[in-house]
Amino acid sequence: MALKKARTNGSGGKSHSRWLTREEVKTSIKKVRRVEDAEEEVQLTEEGTDIVVENHDSVLLLRPISTAGKNWLDNKIQDPQYLGSAVVVEPRFLENVVYGIQGDGLEIEFKS
C-alpha cells in the first residue's frame, strides 16, 4: 500500500509529488499509534457521568469518563472514528446513540 506524499523538492528546484514507500507508511503508522497511545492515558472514574458529549457543530465527540462509558463506546459503536480517546459522531446519529446509552443505564453530560 502506498500513500501520496505532499510535495518534495526534486532536482532543479522543482517540486513534485511522489508515493511513500512501504517502510515510510509503516513508520508513519507507528508514529500515529504512539500519539494515540499517549492520548489514551485518560483517568477513568467509576462514579458519576459515564460519557460527555461535546458539540463541535459539524461533529460531536463522545468522551468516556468512566470505565463503563469506555466499554460502552468500544462495544456499541460500529466502526468508530477516534479523535484522541473520544469517538467522533455525526449529529444525525446522536439521538439513537443517546437512547442507547441511556437505555443501558449510563449517565450522559452535554457540553457545547
NORJO-V619040 format. One record per helix or strand of 2 or more residues. SS is the DSSP state (H for helix, E for strand). FROM is the first residue (numbers start at 1). TO is the last residue. If there is no record, write none. Layout:
BEGIN
SS,FROM,TO  SS,FROM,TO
END
This chain:
BEGIN
E,4,9  H,11,13  E,15,19  H,22,39  E,51,56  E,59,64  H,67,76  E,81,83  E,86,89  H,91,103  E,108,111
END
